Structures are given as structure tokens and as C-alpha cells.
Amino acid sequence: MKPIATTRSATGIPTGRLAVWWVMASEIVIFGGLLAAYVMHRLGHPEWSNQAIHTNTWLGALNTLVLLTSSLFAVLAHQAAEHGEGRKAARLLLATAGGALVFLVVKSFEWSHEIAAGYTLTSNTFWSFYYTAAGLHAVHVIAGLVIMLVVAADAAKNRELQRVELIGLYWHFVDIVWIFLFPLLYIAK
């Protein structure tokens, strides 16, 4: 029996899905404001390109590939959950979580190198934006990773399979944010 909160809704949309969409809408406002401020400052400060050349485009591209691949696993997990295959969905969510972990390890390596080279949060405005935007994104990756592990544990027991879709929606949002961050922080030099 499903809890009433997952089925009751005046809109006809399951409340869990509606809640995730509301969370994502608020996150779009946060990231949208940050990225708009970044773009406006970047346009007004062409000297930022001298700082942006120090970001590691290859590691940023690797992390893009990792996140997109993990998103594929999230889609496959949702498909398995839709067919009532909780254990398969759990395994695929663990693969998605593995992608999150790889992303964080790569980001840690990248930041360690940049900080050692003297590019810190307080170096200048470019690096302040860089660490703020990428750091906020990393916090969302960590949150997704933790939630994914909880959902995978339930899915492995064939419980709460509707949550697989919900964490998948959130994970796709995390990926989309990175799709905006990658070109702005790494490619636009």
C-alpha cells in the first residue's frame, strides 16, 4: 500500500513529483540568478579570459561525460522501476551514484590543483564566481548522491519504486545545470 501523500493530489500529478518540480523551480531561480550575474560580469570584464584559461577543460569535459552517463543509468533505473524490477533499479541507481562519486573525485582533484597553483576563492572575481557556481553544483551532487543511496536501498527491497523517478528528475536537473556551467566556466575563454 502506497502512503497517501504519494497518491493524493488536486492537480492529478502525484504529490512527490509535484514536490520535486517545485524544488527544481526554486533551484532554477538560484542557479539562474548566479549564472545571469556571472554572464553580466563576464561581458563587462574581458580580462576574465586571462583567468579562465587556467581552468582544466579536459577535466570539465570528463565530468560532463560522467554526469551524462550517470543520467543514462538514472533513466534505465526509472524504466526498471516502472516494470516493478526493484533490484535492477537499485543496481542502476548505484551506478548513477557511482557517477556522482566519480564527479566529486575529479572535482576534488581539479580544485586541489587549482588551489595549489594559487587560484582560490579570493584570488579575483572570476575565481569567486567559479568556486561559488561549481561549489553550489557540487553540493547538489552530494545531496543527489545521498538521496540516491536511500532510494536504492528501498528499491532493492521493491519498496517505494515511485521514488526512483523522483531522484531521476532531480539528477537530470543536476546534469542540466552542469551543461550550462561547463561552457561558461571552461570553454568560453
Sequence and secondary structure as in RCSB ss.txt:
>XXXX:A:sequence
MKPIATTRSATGIPTGRLAVWWVMASEIVIFGGLLAAYVMHRLGHPEWSNQAIHTNTWLGALNTLVLLTSSLFAV
LAHQAAEHGEGRKAARLLLATAGGALVFLVVKSFEWSHEIAAGYTLTSNTFWSFYYTAAGLHAVHVIAGLVIMLV
VAADAAKNRELQRVELIGLYWHFVDIVWIFLFPLLYIAK
>XXXX:A:secstr
   GGGT  SSSS HHHHHHHHHHHHHHHHHHHHHHHHHHHHHH GGGHHHHTTS HHHHHHHHHHHHHHHHHHH
HHHHHHHTT HHHHHHHHHHHHHHHHHHHHHHHHHHHHHHHTT  TTT HHHHHHHHHHHHHHHHHHHHHHHHHH
HHHHHHTT  THHHHHHHHHHHHHHHHHHHHHIIIII  
